[in-house]
Amino acid sequence: MKSYDYLISYNIKPSVQRIAIMDYLLAHKTHPSIDEIYLALCKDIPTLSKTTVYNTLKLFVEHGAALMLTIDEKNACFDGDTSLHAHFLCKKCGKIFDLPYSNEVKQVEQIDMNGFKVDEIHQYYKGICPVCSKEDKERS
């Protein structure tokens, strides 16, 4: 689905800047920060500001078109993949990876828990990714 149609499906009025930001989110599975998105797009859209990127991402999150990740205490990162999945932060290289949820977590989202209706589940893991682990082993 193209970004224009994706935004429409979430009741977000498409604009040049919104489409560019969503294009970037959907194309870059790196869970970029506001600064990363701004730096990547400002060359092609000179009128783009960090405030516009922030406000656009806030709008995307409010409408459910993107997820805001606060796995890293320093930066909020954003994910265009709104499917149910967990995230892993490598403490060594700083990359964030998508991980599948277990069946138990998927079931929790669908049940009404003593009057509490679960809308979102955030599952974060932190540790060392396979690439960094391999590099550590090779150095030892």
Backbone as JSON, one array per atom type, in Angstrom:
{
  "sequence": "MKSYDYLISYNIKPSVQRIAIMDYLLAHKTHPSIDEIYLALCKDIPTLSKTTVYNTLKLFVEHGAALMLTIDEKNACFDGDTSLHAHFLCKKCGKIFDLPYSNEVKQVEQIDMNGFKVDEIHQYYKGICPVCSKEDKERS",
  "N": [[0.85, -1.17, 0.0], [0.57, 2.17, -0.83], [1.93, 5.17, 0.64], [0.19, 7.37, 0.56], [-2.4, 6.19, 0.35], [-2.26, 4.67, 2.64], [-2.2, 6.62, 4.68], [-4.74, 7.78, 4.27], [-6.31, 5.57, 4.96], [-6.09, 5.65, 7.68], [-7.48, 7.86, 8.34], [-6.09, 10.28, 7.98], [-5.27, 13.31, 6.6], [-3.55, 13.47, 3.65], [-0.46, 15.13, 2.95], [2.27, 16.72, 1.27], [4.49, 16.68, 3.0], [3.63, 14.9, 5.05], [3.26, 12.54, 3.59], [5.91, 12.1, 2.72], [7.2, 11.69, 5.18], [5.85, 9.4, 6.12], [6.49, 7.65, 4.02], [9.24, 7.43, 4.5], [9.24, 6.24, 7.07], [8.01, 3.76, 6.53], [9.78, 2.67, 4.71], [12.2, 2.49, 6.04], [13.19, 0.35, 8.29], [14.47, 0.78, 10.64], [13.62, 2.0, 12.93], [13.55, 4.93, 13.25], [14.58, 8.08, 14.78], [13.2, 11.36, 15.55], [15.11, 13.28, 14.8], [16.69, 11.78, 12.96], [14.84, 11.28, 10.91], [14.22, 13.9, 10.15], [16.79, 14.86, 9.28], [17.21, 13.17, 7.11], [15.19, 13.9, 5.33], [15.16, 16.7, 5.01], [16.84, 17.7, 3.04], [15.58, 17.21, 0.62], [13.15, 18.4, 1.07], [13.11, 21.46, 1.66], [11.55, 23.22, 3.2], [10.79, 21.81, 5.38], [10.58, 21.35, 8.89], [11.94, 20.5, 12.14], [9.95, 20.66, 14.01], [7.67, 20.25, 12.46], [8.1, 17.59, 11.69], [7.98, 16.38, 14.23], [5.31, 17.05, 15.02], [3.88, 15.79, 12.98], [4.56, 13.08, 13.34], [3.47, 12.74, 15.87], [0.76, 13.05, 15.24], [0.46, 10.79, 13.55], [0.84, 8.74, 15.43], [-1.29, 9.24, 17.21], [-3.44, 8.59, 15.55], [-3.0, 5.93, 15.13], [-1.39, 5.12, 13.05], [1.31, 4.83, 13.25], [3.85, 3.73, 15.53], [5.13, 4.84, 18.66], [8.19, 4.38, 20.13], [9.65, 3.97, 23.23], [11.89, 2.7, 24.13], [14.54, 3.33, 24.44], [16.04, 5.44, 26.69], [16.99, 7.93, 25.98], [16.05, 8.79, 23.47], [13.01, 9.05, 21.61], [11.74, 6.72, 19.37], [10.4, 5.78, 16.17], [7.99, 3.69, 14.54], [6.8, 2.41, 11.6], [5.53, 0.05, 11.21], [2.72, -1.27, 12.35], [1.82, -3.68, 13.2], [1.37, -6.39, 15.56], [4.13, -6.78, 17.49], [7.29, -7.33, 19.15], [10.14, -5.48, 20.49], [13.7, -5.29, 20.33], [16.5, -3.95, 21.83], [19.8, -3.49, 21.1], [22.39, -3.27, 23.31], [24.94, -2.74, 22.65], [25.44, -1.94, 19.87], [23.29, -0.28, 19.51], [21.15, -0.61, 17.8], [17.7, -1.2, 16.96], [15.61, -3.96, 16.87], [12.95, -5.8, 15.3], [10.87, -8.22, 16.82], [9.01, -11.29, 16.88], [5.86, -11.67, 18.6], [4.97, -13.8, 21.33], [2.49, -16.44, 21.42], [0.97, -16.27, 23.76], [1.03, -13.57, 24.5], [-0.3, -12.42, 22.34], [-2.85, -13.44, 22.78], [-3.58, -12.18, 25.18], [-4.06, -9.55, 24.38], [-6.54, -9.77, 23.23], [-8.45, -10.36, 25.17], [-10.8, -9.35, 27.7], [-9.78, -7.9, 30.54], [-10.79, -8.14, 33.61], [-12.5, -5.9, 33.36], [-10.69, -4.12, 32.29], [-9.8, -3.06, 29.19], [-7.53, -4.03, 26.88], [-5.63, -2.09, 24.77], [-3.12, -1.65, 23.75], [0.04, -3.26, 23.74], [3.27, -3.2, 24.9], [6.32, -4.55, 24.4], [9.55, -4.83, 25.33], [12.88, -5.77, 24.82], [16.21, -5.94, 26.01], [19.65, -6.23, 25.32], [22.36, -8.01, 23.85], [22.85, -8.1, 20.4], [22.9, -10.69, 17.79], [24.97, -10.15, 15.89], [26.76, -8.4, 17.24], [27.38, -10.08, 19.38], [28.73, -12.13, 18.07], [30.95, -10.7, 17.11], [32.14, -10.06, 19.56], [32.88, -12.63, 20.44], [34.74, -13.32, 18.5], [36.79, -11.56, 19.07], [37.69, -12.47, 21.48]],
  "CA": [[0.0, 0.0, 0.0], [1.34, 3.41, -0.89], [1.78, 6.03, 1.81], [-1.03, 8.19, 0.4], [-3.54, 5.35, 0.72], [-2.06, 4.28, 4.04], [-2.65, 7.75, 5.5], [-6.2, 7.86, 4.12], [-6.92, 4.47, 5.72], [-6.06, 6.04, 9.1], [-8.18, 9.16, 8.43], [-5.11, 11.36, 8.03], [-5.25, 14.03, 5.33], [-2.19, 13.46, 3.11], [0.21, 16.33, 2.45], [3.59, 16.35, 0.76], [5.36, 16.37, 4.13], [3.14, 13.69, 5.72], [3.57, 11.4, 2.72], [7.36, 11.88, 2.76], [7.55, 11.13, 6.49], [5.36, 8.02, 6.15], [7.36, 6.89, 3.1], [10.5, 7.16, 5.2], [8.99, 5.27, 8.14], [7.72, 2.44, 5.97], [10.95, 2.17, 3.98], [13.34, 2.32, 6.94], [12.78, -0.48, 9.43], [15.48, 1.02, 11.67], [12.99, 2.7, 14.04], [14.26, 6.21, 13.3], [14.2, 9.16, 15.7], [12.77, 12.59, 14.88], [16.3, 13.86, 14.17], [17.07, 10.99, 11.79], [13.86, 11.53, 9.84], [14.42, 15.28, 9.7], [18.04, 14.96, 8.51], [17.07, 12.44, 5.85], [14.21, 14.51, 4.43], [15.27, 18.16, 4.86], [17.54, 18.02, 1.79], [14.59, 17.19, -0.47], [12.03, 19.28, 1.43], [13.77, 22.54, 2.41], [10.63, 23.89, 4.12], [10.52, 20.91, 6.5], [11.22, 21.69, 10.16], [11.85, 19.44, 13.15], [8.63, 20.78, 14.62], [6.72, 19.59, 11.55], [8.32, 16.15, 11.83], [7.45, 16.01, 15.54], [3.84, 17.14, 15.0], [3.38, 14.77, 12.06], [4.69, 11.79, 14.01], [2.48, 12.74, 16.95], [-0.51, 12.79, 14.56], [0.47, 9.39, 13.13], [0.67, 7.91, 16.63], [-2.66, 9.45, 17.69], [-4.37, 7.9, 14.65], [-2.65, 4.52, 15.05], [-0.66, 4.85, 11.81], [2.71, 4.57, 13.61], [4.09, 3.48, 16.95], [6.25, 5.54, 19.27], [8.93, 3.48, 21.0], [10.47, 4.64, 24.25], [12.79, 1.66, 24.63], [15.79, 4.01, 24.75], [15.71, 6.58, 27.56], [17.46, 9.19, 25.39], [15.3, 9.18, 22.27], [11.82, 8.34, 21.16], [11.89, 6.24, 18.01], [9.1, 5.57, 15.57], [7.88, 2.47, 13.76], [5.67, 2.42, 10.69], [4.9, -1.27, 11.27], [1.81, -1.26, 13.5], [1.42, -5.05, 13.55], [1.75, -6.78, 16.91], [5.47, -7.34, 17.57], [8.13, -6.82, 20.23], [11.36, -4.8, 20.05], [14.94, -5.63, 21.02], [17.53, -2.92, 21.73], [21.15, -3.98, 21.36], [23.11, -2.32, 24.17], [26.27, -2.49, 22.11], [25.41, -1.14, 18.63], [22.18, 0.66, 19.61], [20.09, -0.88, 16.83], [16.46, -1.78, 17.47], [15.15, -5.02, 15.99], [11.6, -6.32, 15.5], [10.78, -9.63, 17.2], [7.61, -11.74, 16.93], [5.27, -11.9, 19.92], [4.56, -15.17, 21.63], [1.04, -16.61, 21.34], [0.35, -15.84, 25.01], [0.87, -12.11, 24.45], [-1.36, -12.15, 21.36], [-4.13, -13.76, 23.4], [-3.87, -11.17, 26.2], [-4.61, -8.37, 23.74], [-7.91, -10.02, 22.79], [-9.39, -10.62, 26.25], [-11.18, -8.24, 28.58], [-9.15, -8.27, 31.81], [-11.47, -7.56, 34.77], [-12.97, -4.56, 33.03], [-9.65, -3.37, 31.58], [-9.68, -3.47, 27.79], [-6.15, -3.8, 26.43], [-5.5, -1.53, 23.42], [-1.72, -1.72, 23.32], [1.01, -3.99, 24.54], [4.64, -2.86, 24.49], [7.26, -5.51, 24.95], [10.9, -4.44, 24.97], [13.99, -6.58, 25.31], [17.51, -5.29, 25.87], [20.75, -7.17, 25.44], [23.36, -7.93, 22.78], [22.34, -8.73, 19.18], [23.78, -11.76, 17.3], [26.16, -9.62, 15.21], [27.7, -7.92, 18.27], [27.83, -11.26, 20.13], [29.72, -12.81, 17.23], [32.16, -9.87, 17.12], [32.76, -10.23, 20.88], [33.5, -13.96, 20.49], [35.9, -13.31, 17.61], [37.85, -10.79, 19.73], [38.21, -13.18, 22.66]],
  "C": [[0.9, 1.24, 0.0], [1.02, 4.29, 0.31], [0.52, 6.89, 1.73], [-2.25, 7.4, 0.87], [-3.47, 4.91, 2.18], [-2.56, 5.38, 4.97], [-4.17, 7.89, 5.45], [-6.88, 6.78, 4.96], [-6.94, 4.74, 7.22], [-6.71, 7.41, 9.33], [-7.23, 10.33, 8.65], [-5.08, 12.0, 6.65], [-3.81, 14.07, 4.81], [-1.72, 14.85, 2.68], [1.57, 15.86, 1.96], [4.5, 15.91, 1.92], [4.93, 15.09, 4.85], [3.46, 12.44, 4.9], [5.06, 11.08, 2.77], [7.78, 11.24, 4.08], [7.07, 9.68, 6.59], [6.15, 7.14, 5.21], [8.64, 6.48, 3.8], [10.31, 6.09, 6.28], [8.79, 3.86, 7.59], [8.92, 1.83, 5.25], [12.14, 1.86, 4.88], [12.89, 1.61, 8.21], [13.75, -0.33, 10.61], [14.93, 1.72, 12.9], [13.64, 4.06, 14.26], [13.72, 7.18, 14.34], [13.73, 10.36, 14.87], [13.95, 13.21, 14.14], [16.71, 13.11, 12.91], [16.13, 11.24, 10.62], [14.07, 12.93, 9.27], [15.66, 15.4, 8.81], [17.94, 14.26, 7.16], [16.19, 13.17, 4.85], [14.43, 15.99, 4.14], [16.0, 18.57, 3.58], [16.55, 18.13, 0.63], [13.4, 18.1, -0.21], [12.59, 20.41, 2.28], [12.87, 23.26, 3.41], [10.3, 23.04, 5.34], [11.26, 21.38, 7.75], [11.11, 20.5, 11.1], [10.49, 19.46, 13.83], [7.57, 20.09, 13.77], [6.86, 18.08, 11.65], [7.72, 15.66, 13.14], [5.92, 15.98, 15.51], [3.22, 16.08, 14.09], [3.44, 13.4, 12.7], [3.69, 11.66, 15.15], [1.09, 12.43, 16.37], [-0.62, 11.33, 14.13], [0.19, 8.47, 14.31], [-0.76, 8.02, 17.15], [-3.69, 8.71, 16.85], [-4.05, 6.42, 14.5], [-1.88, 4.14, 13.8], [0.82, 4.56, 12.05], [2.77, 4.32, 15.11], [5.24, 4.34, 17.43], [6.89, 4.58, 20.26], [9.75, 4.3, 21.98], [11.38, 3.63, 24.92], [14.12, 2.25, 25.08], [15.44, 5.27, 25.53], [16.06, 7.93, 26.92], [16.58, 9.69, 24.25], [14.02, 8.39, 22.12], [12.08, 7.94, 19.72], [10.51, 5.9, 17.48], [9.13, 4.39, 14.62], [6.64, 2.56, 12.9], [4.93, 1.1, 10.65], [4.03, -1.33, 12.52], [1.3, -2.65, 13.85], [1.96, -5.38, 14.94], [3.14, -7.44, 16.88], [6.23, -6.68, 18.71], [9.36, -6.14, 19.63], [12.53, -5.21, 20.94], [15.95, -4.53, 20.76], [18.87, -3.55, 22.06], [21.9, -2.9, 22.14], [24.48, -1.96, 23.61], [26.22, -1.56, 20.88], [24.26, -0.13, 18.61], [21.05, 0.43, 18.62], [18.87, -1.48, 17.53], [15.94, -2.75, 16.42], [13.71, -5.38, 16.32], [11.68, -7.8, 15.85], [9.31, -10.04, 17.21], [7.15, -11.88, 18.38], [4.99, -13.38, 20.1], [3.04, -15.24, 21.55], [0.33, -16.13, 22.59], [0.09, -14.33, 25.0], [-0.23, -11.74, 23.47], [-2.73, -12.39, 21.97], [-4.53, -12.72, 24.43], [-4.52, -9.95, 25.57], [-6.09, -8.54, 23.42], [-8.89, -10.23, 23.93], [-9.64, -9.37, 27.08], [-10.72, -8.64, 29.98], [-9.8, -7.51, 32.97], [-11.91, -6.12, 34.52], [-11.95, -3.69, 32.31], [-9.57, -3.92, 30.16], [-8.29, -3.06, 27.29], [-6.17, -3.3, 24.99], [-4.09, -1.7, 22.87], [-0.93, -2.57, 24.29], [2.38, -3.6, 24.01], [5.58, -3.83, 25.18], [8.64, -5.17, 24.41], [11.91, -5.4, 25.6], [15.26, -5.77, 25.12], [18.6, -6.33, 26.1], [21.74, -6.93, 24.31], [22.83, -8.71, 21.57], [23.33, -9.81, 18.69], [25.06, -11.24, 16.63], [27.2, -9.16, 16.23], [28.23, -9.08, 19.11], [28.93, -11.99, 19.38], [31.04, -12.03, 17.22], [32.89, -10.0, 18.45], [33.49, -11.56, 20.97], [34.77, -14.0, 19.65], [37.08, -12.55, 18.23], [38.46, -11.55, 20.9], [39.08, -14.35, 22.3]]
}
